[in-house]
Amino acid sequence: MNDSKRIFNVRVIPRARRNEITVDENGTLRVHTTAAPADGAANVAVIKMLAEYFHVPKTSLEIIRGATSRDKVIRI
């Protein structure tokens, strides 16, 4: 990726049956994770999944809004 930052909306579904990423009709990423939202485990799982999805290091992703919410804003 280049030096420009990208910001996008993510809807997290914790305690899902499987880990997967889908895109809804509004263009919002929906991240289904088997992790529970307790102690930030779901956030860690979401960052890991998005890093693999976008082929970037985990350290290049940042939750800029919604750390304790299902609706998050992520910056690469």
N, C-alpha and C positions, 0 to 999 in steps of 0.2 A: 504494500500500500504506500501511497505517497504521504507527505507530511500533513495534509489537510485532515482535520478531525471530522468524524461522522457521528451524528447523534440520531438515535432511533428509539422508538417506543417498544417496550416488551411487556407482554402479559405473562405472568408466571402462574403455572398450575402445579402447586406442590402436592406431594403424596400421590402422584399419578401412577398408573400401572407400569409405564415404561418411560424411559428418557427419549424425548424426541422434540424436534423444532419444526413448527409449521408456520405458514403465513396466512392470516385471515384476509377477508375481502377488502379490508381497509388498509392493508399493507403492514399491519402490526404483527411482529413476530410473537408467536405463542410458544413458550418454552414449557414443556411438560417434564417434570422431574420427579423421581421417586423419593427425593430427599424431603425431610420434614422442615417446616419453616423455623424450627427452634434453634437458637444459638447461631443463626446465620448460615446454617448448613445448606439451605436452599439457594441462598445468594452465591455461595461458593460453587455449588453445582451448576448454577446458571452461567457464571463466568467461565467455568471450564468448558461447558457445552458450546457457548458462543465462540470461545477462542478456537475450538476445533472447527466449528461451522464456518467461521471467517478466515481460518488458517492464519491466525495471528497469535502471538504470545499472550498468556493470561494477564500479564502485567500491563498490556496495552489497553485493556478494557477497564472502564470505571463506571460504577453506578453513581450518577450525578443527582438522581432524584428517585425517591421511592424505596429506600433500603428496607423499610419495614412494611411495604405495601406489595400487593400483587402486580400493580401497574408500576413499571420502572422506566426510567430514561437512562439509556446507556450511551457512553461515548467511547469511540475507538480512537 
